[in-house]
Amino acid sequence: MSNENLTWYEKLSHAVEGKAFKFTVFTTIAILVGGLVELPPFFMVGAVERIPTVTPYAALELAGRDVYQQEGCFYCHTQVIRPFKWETDRWDRNREYGPEPYSKAGEFVYEHPFLWGSKRTGPDLAHEASLNSNPAWHKQHLMNPRETSPDSIMPAYPWLFETKLDPAKVQASMRALKSIGVPYTDADIQNAAQATQGKTEGDALIAYLLKLGRDTIVK
């Protein structure tokens, strides 16, 4: 193909192909331009507005969050309500989250890591404390999802109610989170042993589920 039939992009490509120095220079310029374009929005975002009612997880709830991650629940469940009317109508059926019933950054200040998820094979759980606050239902559902939801494809997790928590592991998690800014006190960490002693992973997971959305319910 003659040079007359090439586009400007193809001509530029041919000019730098095989010329390592020129190729490196153009690549570096492209990366710098891309980086500069992305930086302004980053600096325009202000500090996250904290929500006074949002509190760190209690010891049993935190243990349940670890179980939630351990079992990969976030692969099928999201935890973020997007600002669309059809979505807020669906996940705020009880109208308990005020005039702006979608998820806000301040709800996640103690989340390490975030568990927003991206796939709704199962329902979103961000407002589970409002939508279903019955511990007995959650236990039955985890033991055998078909008993509460006949068409559910969720696997059963009966062993969670046979596996006891390790209080020392819960305390270690709290210490780690305290080191990165979660405001646990020494008393909180010490009392975690008693709060989780004799509890099962299933008990903890239910406690975690019943925490989701509870702090932002408008009284």
C-alpha positions, 0 to 999 in steps of 0.5 A, a space after each residue: 500500500 502506498 503512503 498516499 492511501 494511508 490515514 494520518 494515524 497509520 502514517 504516524 504509526 509507521 513513522 515510529 514503529 521500529 524506532 524505540 526512542 520516538 515510540 517511548 517519547 510518544 507513549 510517555 506523552 500519551 500517558 502524561 496527558 491521560 493522567 492530567 485529564 484524570 487529576 482535576 476531578 480527583 482534586 475537585 472531590 471534597 471530604 466525605 460528609 460523615 453521617 453522625 448516626 453511622 457507627 462502627 460494627 459491633 464485635 459480632 457484626 464485624 465477625 459476621 462481615 468476615 463470614 460474608 466475605 469468607 463465603 463470597 456473598 458479595 459475588 451475588 449481592 450488592 450493597 449500594 442503592 443507586 439514585 434512580 426512582 425505580 431503585 429507591 422505590 424497590 429498596 425503600 418500600 417502607 419509606 424509612 430513609 427520608 427524601 434521599 433514600 439512596 446510598 451515600 459516601 458517609 455510610 461507608 466510612 468504616 468499610 474496609 474493604 467496600 462490599 458494594 458488589 456489581 452483580 445482583 444475582 440475589 437482591 441488594 442488601 444495603 437496606 436489609 435492616 429495614 426490609 427484613 429484620 426477623 432473625 428467625 427468617 434469616 436463619 431459616 433462609 441461610 439453612 435452606 433458602 428454598 424454605 423461605 424463597 421457593 425459587 431461590 438459587 442461593 446455596 444453603 449454609 447450614 454449617 455456619 450454625 455449627 462452626 463457632 467463632 474464634 473470639 481472638 480472631 475477632 479481636 485481631 480484626 478490631 485491632 487491625 481496623 483501629 490501626 487504620 482509623 476505625 474508632 474502636 476503644 481498648 474496652 471495645 476490643 476487650 469486650 469482644 471476647 465475651 460478645 462473641 464467645 459461644 456464638 456461631 458464624 451463622 449467628 454473626 452473619 445474621 447480626 451483620 445482615 441486620 446492621 445493614 442500613 440500620 444506622 441511616 433509617 430516619 427516626 
